[in-house]
């Protein structure tokens, strides 16, 4: 990895949130990264290494270095917390990228705090509980957070769970997950599952007015490609980019996919 995160802690609504700000080109709109379920902010380091603007990452409660809350937080509550965090850090308008579970949080942010979000990038994600599900056997494996606490297990299961280039790059999966400060708690993982199980974006997708880029892989066992098509169809200002690969291609093939994202973010309206 080109640079390790210099993480700090911030208290928002009684929750201690671990975050990292990687300063970059001040001419670029800061980009907020929302990680997948159970993943600490270090997992997206390969993405950060390919970006030149300011990048903001964080661990939701119960994940990575953020302590688990007493009660689970809903997706709308987490979106409010991220909005408050950005205010506390002194940021105004931002772009937001959400990967997998983080895509739900990104969608909610764009809808709930529309003045905050300039552009939206949704990667390997869907509409929540009402999306077209992946393979049942794969989803059963997703119930356990073991892959985040055991890099060897993650590498062994990578191709089966994630598809695409993860079949050839299990060493990358092992390294990325091994870089996390800690795996987070079982309770925190269950809280994330519960938040996703009680949420869908279908009622408000037509109200997301920000320019949106939807990236989806054609070999994703967790989020079938049809979910990306649905998002791109229902979000008024969305465009779809289908790439050859699986669920975590953004991490394993960052040099290929990040330029697609930066070109979209820099494009004039």
C-alpha positions as CSV (number, residue, x, y, z in Angstrom):
1,X,0.0,0.0,0.0
2,X,1.3,3.5,-0.8
3,X,0.3,5.1,2.5
4,X,-1.2,3.9,5.8
5,X,-4.2,5.8,7.2
6,X,-3.5,8.3,9.9
7,X,-6.8,7.7,11.8
8,X,-8.5,9.8,14.5
9,X,-11.6,9.5,16.6
10,X,-14.7,11.8,16.8
11,X,-17.8,11.6,18.9
12,X,-21.1,12.0,17.0
13,X,-24.5,11.5,18.7
14,X,-22.8,9.6,21.5
15,X,-20.9,7.3,19.1
16,X,-17.1,7.2,18.9
17,X,-16.3,7.2,15.1
18,X,-12.9,6.3,13.8
19,X,-12.1,8.3,10.7
20,X,-9.3,9.1,8.3
21,X,-8.8,12.2,6.1
22,X,-6.2,11.9,3.3
23,X,-5.6,15.5,2.1
24,X,-5.3,15.9,-1.7
25,X,-5.8,18.4,-4.5
26,X,-7.9,21.2,-3.0
27,X,-9.4,21.9,-6.5
28,X,-11.3,18.6,-6.3
29,X,-14.5,18.1,-4.3
30,X,-13.7,15.9,-1.3
31,X,-14.7,12.2,-1.8
32,X,-16.4,10.3,1.1
33,X,-15.9,6.5,0.9
34,X,-18.5,4.2,2.5
35,X,-17.2,0.7,3.0
36,X,-18.9,-2.7,2.7
37,X,-20.4,-4.7,5.5
38,X,-17.9,-5.6,8.3
39,X,-15.0,-3.8,6.5
40,X,-12.8,-1.3,8.2
41,X,-11.6,1.8,6.4
42,X,-8.2,0.2,5.5
43,X,-9.9,-2.2,3.1
44,X,-10.3,0.7,0.6
45,X,-6.7,1.7,0.7
46,X,-6.0,0.5,-2.8
47,X,-8.8,2.9,-4.0
48,X,-7.3,5.8,-2.0
49,X,-3.9,5.2,-3.5
50,X,-5.3,5.8,-7.0
51,X,-7.1,9.1,-6.1
52,X,-5.5,12.6,-6.0
53,X,-8.2,14.6,-4.2
54,X,-9.1,14.7,-0.5
55,X,-10.5,11.4,0.6
56,X,-12.6,10.9,3.8
57,X,-13.1,7.4,5.3
58,X,-14.7,6.2,8.5
59,X,-15.7,3.0,10.4
60,X,-19.4,2.8,11.3
61,X,-20.2,1.8,14.9
62,X,-19.1,-1.8,15.6
63,X,-16.7,-2.0,12.6
64,X,-12.9,-1.6,12.6
65,X,-11.9,0.9,15.3
66,X,-15.4,2.3,16.0
67,X,-16.9,0.8,19.2
68,X,-20.2,-0.9,19.0
69,X,-23.2,1.1,20.1
70,X,-25.6,-0.1,22.7
71,X,-28.4,-0.3,20.2
72,X,-28.3,-0.8,16.4
73,X,-28.4,2.3,14.2
74,X,-30.6,2.4,11.1
75,X,-29.3,3.4,7.7
76,X,-31.1,6.9,8.0
77,X,-29.5,7.4,11.5
78,X,-26.0,6.4,10.1
79,X,-26.5,8.9,7.2
80,X,-27.3,11.6,9.8
81,X,-24.2,10.7,11.7
82,X,-22.0,11.0,8.6
83,X,-23.5,14.3,7.8
84,X,-22.8,15.6,11.4
85,X,-19.3,14.1,11.2
86,X,-18.6,16.1,8.0
87,X,-19.9,19.3,9.6
88,X,-17.6,18.7,12.6
89,X,-14.6,18.2,10.3
90,X,-15.4,21.4,8.4
91,X,-16.5,20.0,5.1
92,X,-19.4,21.3,3.1
93,X,-20.3,19.8,-0.3
94,X,-18.8,16.3,-1.0
95,X,-19.0,13.5,-3.5
96,X,-19.9,10.1,-2.0
97,X,-18.9,6.6,-3.1
98,X,-20.5,3.5,-1.6
99,X,-19.3,0.0,-2.0
100,X,-21.8,-2.9,-1.4
101,X,-23.5,-2.3,2.0
102,X,-21.9,1.1,1.9
103,X,-23.9,1.8,-1.3
104,X,-27.1,1.8,0.8
105,X,-25.6,4.4,3.1
106,X,-24.4,6.4,0.1
107,X,-27.9,6.4,-1.4
108,X,-29.5,7.4,1.9
109,X,-27.0,10.3,2.2
110,X,-27.7,11.6,-1.3
111,X,-31.5,11.5,-0.6
112,X,-31.5,12.6,3.0
113,X,-28.8,15.3,2.8
114,X,-29.1,16.3,-0.8
115,X,-27.4,19.7,-0.3
116,X,-24.4,17.9,1.1
117,X,-23.8,15.5,-1.8
118,X,-22.7,16.8,-5.2
119,X,-22.2,13.5,-7.1
120,X,-22.9,9.9,-6.2
121,X,-21.0,6.7,-7.1
122,X,-22.6,3.3,-6.4
123,X,-20.4,0.2,-6.7
124,X,-21.5,-3.4,-6.4
125,X,-24.7,-2.5,-4.6
126,X,-28.5,-2.6,-4.8
127,X,-31.8,-1.3,-3.4
128,X,-31.6,-3.1,-0.1
129,X,-34.0,-5.7,1.2
130,X,-36.0,-5.6,-2.0
131,X,-33.1,-6.1,-4.4
132,X,-32.7,-9.2,-6.6
133,X,-30.7,-11.5,-4.3
134,X,-27.4,-13.3,-5.0
135,X,-26.8,-17.0,-4.8
136,X,-28.4,-18.5,-1.6
137,X,-25.2,-20.4,-0.7
138,X,-23.1,-17.3,-1.1
139,X,-25.5,-15.2,1.1
140,X,-25.4,-17.8,3.8
141,X,-21.6,-17.4,3.9
142,X,-22.1,-13.7,4.3
143,X,-23.9,-14.1,7.6
144,X,-20.5,-14.7,9.4
145,X,-17.9,-11.8,9.7
146,X,-15.1,-14.4,9.9
147,X,-13.6,-13.3,6.5
148,X,-12.7,-9.9,8.0
149,X,-11.1,-11.3,11.1
150,X,-9.3,-14.2,9.5
151,X,-7.4,-13.1,6.3
152,X,-6.5,-16.7,5.5
153,X,-10.1,-17.7,5.5
154,X,-11.0,-14.6,3.4
155,X,-8.4,-15.6,0.8
156,X,-9.6,-19.1,0.7
157,X,-13.2,-18.0,0.2
158,X,-12.5,-15.0,-2.0
159,X,-13.3,-16.5,-5.4
160,X,-16.4,-18.3,-4.2
161,X,-17.8,-15.2,-2.4
162,X,-16.7,-12.4,-4.7
163,X,-16.2,-13.8,-8.1
164,X,-14.3,-12.0,-10.8
165,X,-10.6,-11.3,-10.3
166,X,-10.8,-12.4,-6.6
167,X,-10.4,-15.9,-8.0
168,X,-6.9,-15.1,-9.1
169,X,-6.0,-12.5,-6.5
170,X,-6.7,-14.2,-3.2
171,X,-3.4,-12.8,-2.0
172,X,-4.7,-9.3,-2.4
173,X,-7.8,-10.1,-0.4
174,X,-5.6,-11.6,2.4
175,X,-3.4,-8.5,2.4
176,X,-6.2,-5.9,2.4
177,X,-8.2,-7.6,5.2
178,X,-5.0,-8.2,7.1
179,X,-4.3,-4.4,7.1
180,X,-7.4,-3.7,9.2
181,X,-6.7,-2.4,12.7
182,X,-9.3,-4.9,14.0
183,X,-12.2,-6.8,12.6
184,X,-14.9,-5.2,14.6
185,X,-17.4,-7.1,16.8
186,X,-19.9,-9.8,16.1
187,X,-22.6,-7.6,17.5
188,X,-21.6,-4.7,15.3
189,X,-21.7,-7.0,12.2
190,X,-25.2,-8.2,13.2
191,X,-26.3,-4.5,13.7
192,X,-25.2,-3.8,10.1
193,X,-27.1,-6.9,8.8
194,X,-30.2,-5.7,10.7
195,X,-29.9,-2.2,9.3
196,X,-29.7,-3.5,5.8
197,X,-32.6,-5.9,6.3
198,X,-34.9,-3.1,7.4
199,X,-34.0,-0.7,4.5
200,X,-34.8,-0.2,0.8
201,X,-34.2,2.7,-1.5
202,X,-36.9,1.9,-4.0
203,X,-39.4,4.5,-2.7
204,X,-37.0,7.4,-3.1
205,X,-34.7,6.5,-6.0
206,X,-36.6,8.8,-8.3
207,X,-35.9,11.7,-5.9
208,X,-32.1,11.3,-6.0
209,X,-31.2,14.2,-8.3
210,X,-27.5,14.1,-8.2
211,X,-25.5,12.8,-11.2
212,X,-24.9,9.2,-10.3
213,X,-22.5,6.6,-11.6
214,X,-23.5,3.0,-11.1
215,X,-20.7,0.4,-11.4
216,X,-21.6,-3.3,-11.4
217,X,-19.7,-6.5,-12.3
218,X,-21.0,-9.1,-14.6
219,X,-19.6,-11.9,-12.4
220,X,-20.8,-10.9,-8.9
221,X,-22.3,-13.7,-6.8
222,X,-23.5,-11.3,-4.1
223,X,-25.1,-8.5,-6.1
224,X,-26.2,-9.8,-9.5
225,X,-25.7,-7.3,-12.4
226,X,-29.5,-6.8,-12.7
227,X,-29.4,-4.7,-9.5
228,X,-27.1,-2.2,-11.1
229,X,-29.5,-1.9,-14.1
230,X,-32.4,-1.2,-11.7
231,X,-30.5,1.5,-9.9
232,X,-29.4,3.2,-13.2
233,X,-33.0,2.9,-14.5
234,X,-34.7,4.4,-11.5
235,X,-32.2,7.2,-10.6
236,X,-33.0,10.1,-13.0
237,X,-29.5,11.3,-13.6
238,X,-27.7,7.9,-13.5
239,X,-25.4,6.2,-15.9
240,X,-24.4,2.5,-15.9
241,X,-20.9,1.1,-16.2
242,X,-20.8,-2.7,-16.3
243,X,-17.3,-4.1,-15.9
244,X,-16.0,-7.6,-16.4
245,X,-15.5,-9.0,-12.8
246,X,-17.0,-9.5,-9.4
247,X,-18.0,-7.9,-6.2
248,X,-14.7,-6.5,-5.0
249,X,-13.2,-5.5,-8.3
250,X,-12.9,-1.9,-7.1
251,X,-10.3,-3.1,-4.6
252,X,-8.5,-5.8,-6.6
253,X,-8.5,-3.9,-9.8
254,X,-8.4,-0.3,-8.5
255,X,-6.0,1.0,-11.2
256,X,-8.6,0.0,-13.8
257,X,-11.8,1.1,-12.2
258,X,-10.8,4.2,-10.3
259,X,-10.1,6.2,-13.5
260,X,-13.7,5.5,-14.6
261,X,-14.8,7.1,-11.3
262,X,-12.5,10.1,-11.4
263,X,-13.5,10.8,-15.0
264,X,-17.1,10.9,-13.9
265,X,-16.4,13.1,-10.9
266,X,-14.4,15.6,-12.9
267,X,-16.8,15.8,-15.8
268,X,-18.5,19.2,-16.2
269,X,-22.2,19.4,-15.9
